[in-house]
Amino acid sequence: MGIIHLETFILAVIIFALTPGVDTIYILNRTISQGWKAGIYSSLGILSGVLFHITLAVLGLSIILAESALAFSIVKYLGAAYLIYLGIMSLLSKKGGVTKLEADKKDSMLKIYVSGVVTNVFNPKVALFFLAFFPQFIDPNYKGIINPFLSLGIIYILIDLVWCVLITFSASFFTKKVLQNPKISLWMSRVSGLVYIALGIKIALSKRIVQ
């Protein structure tokens, strides 16, 4: 399939998954403030975003982000603005996350999924990561890059999926009883808002690494 050093690739992806990043914090934040279903839908949204970035890398469109400071900045600030917007909405909310979900379950889950997609898609460093990382595990003598790139992408997504499910249910288990208290749920919503704003600022301050 044109893949080399597969064992090293898998080990590296596991290490990356275990290292807390924007996506992990986002999923934990959703789970703790709104329950395990919100965490699962957030995970699916994040992984959909990952698939989007992998597709862009295969098509070569990620090179635009790597070479254009303007394109990188536009995507970066859109993603940061969206996270800050989510944070402000959480801070202004008069109800805790769990109560709100029960009132509008279907729409909320769809919105949570879309939020996960947007959060990942508008993080330009994800696109640059795949563009720089995957080629190291593709045989340079192999004709064509699409098959090995997609294969590595599928492996990456599967490993990430397992990790996302584990952290979602772990976080849900430890916070389920706590969130049944409306006052604590509201407090968690406020904390959640601050986390979103912090993540937005983190992305806004990220810099493009020029090779």
N, C-alpha and C positions, 0 to 999 in steps of 0.2 A: 504493500500500500504506500510505499515511499516514506515510511516513518522509521526513524533511527532513535536509539536510546529511549525506548518507550518506558522502561522502568524508571529512568531518571525523570522523565516527564511526569509520570504519575506521582512520584514522590514529591516533586516540586509543586505540583498542583495541590496536593494534600497540605503541604506546608503553607502555601498561599491561602488556602481555605481556612486554616486554623489561625491565621494572622488577622486580627480584627481590622476591618476596613470600613469604608462608607457603607457598602452593601450589608455587611454583617450587623453593623450598628443600626442601620435602617430597619432590618428585619426584626431585630431584638426590640427595638423601640415600638414597632407596630404590635408585636406579640404581647409585650408587657402592658401596653396601654389599651389594647383592644381585643386580646384573646388569640388563641391558637389559629383560628380560621383566618384571621387577618394576617397572621404570620405566614401561613401557607400561601395565601393569595399574593402577598408581598414577594415571597420567594419565587413564585411562578412568574411574576412580573419582572423581577430582577433577571431571572434566567432567560426570559424572552428578550430582554435587553442585551444580554450576553450573546444570544444567537444573532441578534441584529448586528452587533459589532463584528462578530466572526464573519458574517456574510459580507459586510463592508470591507473587511480585511482581504477576503478572498477576491473580491471584485477590484481591489486596489484603491478604493475610495478613501480608506483611512490615511493614505499617503498625503492626501490634501490637508488633513489635520496636522500631520507631522511636519509639513513644509510651509503651511500658511499660518502665520501668527494671528491673522484676522479671523480665519475660520475657527481656530482653536479657541480664541477669546469669545466669539459669538456663542459657540456651543457651551463653553464653560459658564458664562454668565447667565445663560438661559436656565441651565441646570441649577445653578446657585439660587437664582431668583425663585424657581419653583419650590425648592426645599424651604427657603425662607418664608414663602407664602404659606406652605403647609404648617410651618411653625407658628406663624401669626394666627392662623385659623384655629389651631389647637389652643393657643393662649386665650383667644377670645371666646372659645366654646364654653357654654354654661352647663354642659353635661359631660360626664365621663365617657370614655371611649366605648365601654361595653354597653351602656345604656343606649347610646346613639346607634350602635350597630343593630341592636334588637329592634329598634324602631324602623330602621330602613335597611334591612339585611341585604337584599339583592343588589340594590343600587350601591350600597356601601362596599360590598365585596368587589364589584366591578370597578369602582373608583379606586379601591386599594390596589387592585391588579394594575390598572392603568398608571397609578402613581409609581408603582415599582418599575414599570417599563420606562417611564419618563425619567425617573431618578437615575437609572443606569444608562439609558441612551444619551442623556445630556451630560454625562461625565466623560469628557474627551480622553482622559488618561486611560480609560478602559480600552478604547480603540487603539491607542498607541502601544498599550501593553501587548495585545494580541499580535500587532504588527511586528513587534520586536522579539517577542518570546517564541512564538510558534515556529518560525523559520529555522530556529536552531535544532529542531527535531525532525526536519524534513530533508531527505536525501537529495543533495544537490544534483545528483545524476539521474534522479527520477523525472520522467517526462510529465510535466503538468503539476500544478500546485494545488488544484482544487480538491482532489480526493484526499490527500494526506492532511490538508488544512482542515477540511470538514470532519475527518475522522478524529483528529486531535481535539477539535471543537466539541464533538459529541462526548468524548471521554471527559473533557473538562467540565461540561455541563452536568454529566451524570455524577461526578465526584462532588461538584458544588451542590447538586440537588440533595444528596445524602446529608451533607453538612448542614444545609439550610433546614431540612426536616428535623435533624437532631437538635439544633439550637432552638428551633421553634417550639418543639414539644417540651424541651428541658425548661425553657423560660416560662412556658404556659403552666407547667406543673408547679413551679415555685411561686407563681403569682395568682393562680386561679382563685383561691380563697380570699386573698387580699383585695382583688378587684370586685368582689361581691359587695364591698362596702362603698356606697355611692360617694362619700366624702374622699376616700382614698383614691377611687377611680378618677375623680375630678382633679385631685392633686397630681396623679400620674399623667393626666392629660396635659397639665401645665408643664411638667418636667419634659414630657414628650415634645411639646412645642419648642422648648429651649434646645433640645437635642437636634431637632430639624434645623433650627436657625444656625446652630454651631456647625452642622454638616454643610449647610449652604455656604457659610463663610469659609470653611475649609476648602471647598471646591473653588470658590471665587479667588482664593489666594494661591491656588495651585499654579505652577509654572510649566510652560512647555519646555521640554528638554530637547535641545537641538544638537544633533549628532555632528 
